[in-house]
């Protein structure tokens, strides 16, 4: 069963203007499936760089690679390019010969300065994540919703995540098996192999620590001491987890963006199902920190780079996003109450006077409250998409 992805039209539109269109995102998020569906009816070739023969020819003689795999085709799909050495210069050569290329990568390593320096003006980069709530509902064939039906689907989406192979499996046991296998594969192939990490035990301990503390402010020195690894090793491992689309790094919000660099971030999982698999527990009822992680994941799928806000007096707002120059605070609640506005959100509104602020809840009140000229909207996850998801 193929589920249409929201990114399809944009990908096709953008790829018309560039020699290379790169689709990046987590392993098994549907990149290959989407491209194979889009290439139907085209004269296209497909090359998977997990194949050592194809990879060896590409790395040793890109001209022979072009002759073997690309000549005579209007389009070539290069899958999992991150496994190839010195890909940037070779892709530049292929693009400059007039070849039309779609490619995928399960790691941000492809987007490093060394590779991108060769591809300026030649490549368009788009990210495909696991199913959003809208794609999840499409996969389930759900067309009519009421609050109870939506909560049931949000619970499943939050518990088991949005990886297509998980969503399209009905068996709970199989969902958990797929997630466990995916978690192990991503750590071994996308993190340890791509970033040359040998100490798998330390990597696994770090990933579990982050899963248990998703949404907490990270102290690098404390984490280094707790896991008994050096500060430099910790930073390398965290960078690898972020660039492999397992973890999302959320910095603090300041009106002066340069101040965010040295401050402690929060860490979340990109996919809450993968987070639960890492912990080894799937809650029967939504939990506050898990739902917060879920909303973060949906904001990332909208294309935002969320930040969090916290004052010295510990007034907090879960997320702050910027859209077309507008600053929008987003507070996350399991059960919303129109008569109760958290101190942190009040403080943010008083300081920054945003045009609107959002309270996103799993259940509870919906409506709009005026607060000192700010439109405070109480909504659910679909309402969040309606208001912010048209980037």
N, C-alpha and C positions, 0 to 999 in steps of 0.2 A: 504494500500500500504506500503510495507516494502522497505526502502532505505538502501542499504548496507553502513555500516560505515567503515571508513578507519582503525579503531582500531581493527577490528574483528580478522584478522590474527595474529596480535601481541598478543592479549588477549589469543587466543587459544594456541599459542606457549608458552607464559609465564606460563599459568595455568597448563601445563604439568609438570612443575618442582616444583610446590608449592602445599601444601595441601589446601591453601585458596587463591583465586584470588578475590581481592576487586576492584569493579568498582565504582568510586566515581565521583561526578559531580552534577550540578544543578538539581533541581526538573524538571521533564518532558524534560530532555535532551535526553531521549531515552535509558536509562540504562536497564530498565526492558524489553523493546521491543527487544533490541539487545540480551540480555541473553536468552530470551524465543525463539528467532529465532535460536540461537546457540545450544540450548538444544534439538531441534527437533531430533528425532531418538535416543536419549539417554534415559536410564532408570533413570529419574530424578524426584525429588519432588520439589515443589515450596512453600515457606512460606513467607507470607507478614506480617511484624511485625506491620502494622497498625491494624491487627486483635488482639484485647485485649486478647483473649484466648491463642493464640500462644505465644504472648509476655509474658503473665503471667507464662506459663509453662517453657519457656526458662529462665526466671529470677528466678523462685522458685526451679526448679529441672531440670538441664540440661540433666541428664541421662534419665528422663522420656521424655523430649523433643526429645532426640535422638531416643528413642524407637517409639514414636508417629509419628515423621515426617521423619526420616532419614533411619532407618533400612530397608534393602532390596533394597536400591537404590544406584546406582553407583555415583550419584551426587545429591547434594541438593543446591538449590538457596535460599538464605536468603535475602529478599528484605527490604530495609530501616532499617538497623541494628542500626542506630543512636538512635532509639527510645528505645533501650533496656539498662537497667542498668547493669553496670559491664560486658560489653560484652567481653572485652579482655580475662579475665580468662576463661570464658565459651567457647569462640571460641578456645582457646588453648587446652582445654580438648577435644573438638570435633576433632580438627586436630590431636591430639596425639592418638586418637582411630582409625586413618586411614581414617576418613571421608573425602570425596572430597567435597569442598565447593566453590561455587561462591556466592559473596554477593555484595550488593549495599549500598550506603549511599549518602544522599543529603547534607551532612555536613562534614567538615573537623574535626569535633569533634571526629569522629571515629579514626582519626589519631593522637590523643593526646598522650602524653608520657605515660599516665597510661595504655591505651589500647595497644599501640605498644610494651610496655615493655614485654607483654606476648607473642607477636606474632613474635618476631625476628626470622628470618629464616623460618617462616611458611607461611608468607603472601606476595603476590605480589600486588602492588597497581598501578592501572592505572586510568587515568581520562578521562571521556567522557564529552565533552562539546556540546553545541548546534551546529547545522550543520556549518561546514566551508564552504567557497565559493565553494570548489570542491564538497562537499556533497550536497550543495544547488543546484548546476547545475545538479547534478545527479538526485535529487528529481524532478527537473523541466523537465527532459528528454532532456536537452539541450546538443547536441553533437557537433554542428558546431557554431563557434563564429566569429563575427567581432567586431570591437571596439564599435559600436553602441549597439549591442545586449549585450555585456559584461557590458557596463555602465548601461543599463536598469536593468539587473539582480543585479548588485552591488548596485544600488539605492534601489531596493526592499529589498535586504538582509540587507543593512545598515538601512533602515527605520523601518523594522519590525522584524529584527533579525533572528536567526537561530533555534529557538525552533521548533522541528518537527511539533507539532500541529498547529503552526502558518504558517510555510512554506507550509504545505500540504493543507491549506485552501485558496481557490481562492478569496473569498469575502473579500474586504478591511474592511468592517464593522465587519466581524467575526474575522479577524486578530486582530483588536483593542480590541474586546471583550475578546478574549482568552488572550491577553497580560495583559489587566486590571485585569482579574481574577487571572492570574498567579502571577502578581505582589503582589496582596493582599494575595494570598495563601502562597507565599514564605515568606512574612513578618510575617504572623501569625504563620504558622506551622514550617518553617525552622529556623526562627530567634527568634521570641519571645518564642515559645514553647521550642526549643532545648536549648536556652541560658537563659531561665528564665527571660525574659524582660517583665515587667508589664506596663511600660509607653509607650503604643503604639503611643500616640500622638507625643512624642519626637522622637521616632524611625522613624515615617513617615516624620516628619520635616527634620530630618537628611538625610534621603534617597532622599528627594526632593532637598535639598540643594546640595547634591553631584551630582545629575543628572543635575542641572542647572549649576554646576561648574565643570563638568567632564573635566579632563585634567589640572585643575588649581593646583598650589602648595598649599597644605593644611597647614594652621596655626592652630594648635590644640587650642591654647589659644584664638584666635579670634573666632574660631568656637564654642568653649565652651561658650564664652560670647554671641555670636549671638543667639545661641539656648537656652541659659539659663539653661544649664545642667553642672554638675561638670566635671572636667577634667577626673576623673576616670570613670564616667559614659560614657562620650564620647568615651574613649578608649575601653571600654567594647562593646559599640554598634558597633564601627567600626570593631573591631575584629570579632564580630558575623556576620556582613555583608560580610566580606572577607571570613570567614570560611563557609558561606552558599552559596558561589559562586555568589553573587550579585555584589560585588565590587572587583576590582583588585587594589592592593596597589603597586605602582611603585616607588621604591626608586631612589635616584640620583646615578649616576655612578661616582665611583672613582677607580683609579687603586689600591688603598688600600681599600679593601672591608670593613674593620672594621669601616671606617669613615662614611659609609652609614647608620649605625644603628641610629645615633642621628640626622640625617638630615631630613628635611621635605619632605614627599613623595607627589606624585601626586596620585589622585584617579580617576579611570575610572570604567565604568560598563562593566561587562563581556559580556553582550549582549546589543547591541545598540537599539534593539527593546524594551527591558525592560526599558532602559534609557528613550526612547521617551514616553513610556506609563507612566512612573513616572512623567515626565514633563507635559504630557497631550497634546503634540504637535508633529506632524509628518511633518517635513519640505518637501516642494514640490521640493526643489532643495538641493543638498548636501551642507553642511556647513563645514567650515574648522575644527572646533573642533570636530564635529560629525564624520567626516571622519578619523580624528586622532584617536578617540576612536575605530572606526571600524578596523583600521589597528592594533591597540593594541590587540583587541580581536582575530584577526587572528594569530598574533604572539604567543599569549598564547595557541591557539589551536595547534600550531606547537610544543609546548612543551617548549617554552622559558620562562624565567623570565625577561622581559624587564626592563631596567632602563632608566632614562633620564639624560641628561648632561646639566649643566648650570654653567657658570663662574660668578665670581663677577661682571664682566663687562656686564653680561646678554647675552653673546653669548650662544645659545642653540642648541641642537640637540634633536629631539622628542624622539627617542628611541635608545638604545644601547643594542645589544644582543651579546652573546658569543657562538660560535659554534666550538667545537673541538679546543679550545684554541685561536681561531681567534675572534678578536673584530670587530663587524660590526655595524657602525652607520646607522640608518634608518631615513631619513627625509620624512615627509608626506606633500603632496601638492595637492590641488584641481586641479590646472592646472599647469603642469610642462613646463619649458622652458630650453632647453639645454644650452642657453647662460647665464642663471641666476643661480648662485650658492649662497645660503644663507651664510651670514657671519659666523653663528654658525657652519655650516658644514665645511667651510674652516678652521676655527679655530681648530676644532676637528681633521681634517686631518693633519694639520700642527703639532699638539701636539703629536698625537698618531701614525701617519703614517700607517693606516690600509691598508691591501692589497686591500680591496674593500669597497665601501660605496654605499648605495642605496637611491634613491629618488623614492618614491612610490606615484603615482598620480592617481586621478580619470579620468582625461583626459589630453591631451597635449602630449609633445614630448616623444619619446622613443629613446634610444641610449646609447652610452658609451662615456664618456669623460675622458681623462687622466689628473689627477691633481697631479702633483709632485710625480708620480709613483703610485698613488692610482687609481684603476679602479672605476670610478664613474658611476654607472649604473642607468639610468632613466627607470623605468618600471611601470607596473600596478600590481594589487593585485595578479593575477595569476602568473606573473613573480616573485613576492616575494615568492610565494609558490615553484616555480620551483627552485629558488636559495637557499632557506633556509629550505624548508619543508620536508626534508628527514631524520628527526631525528629518 
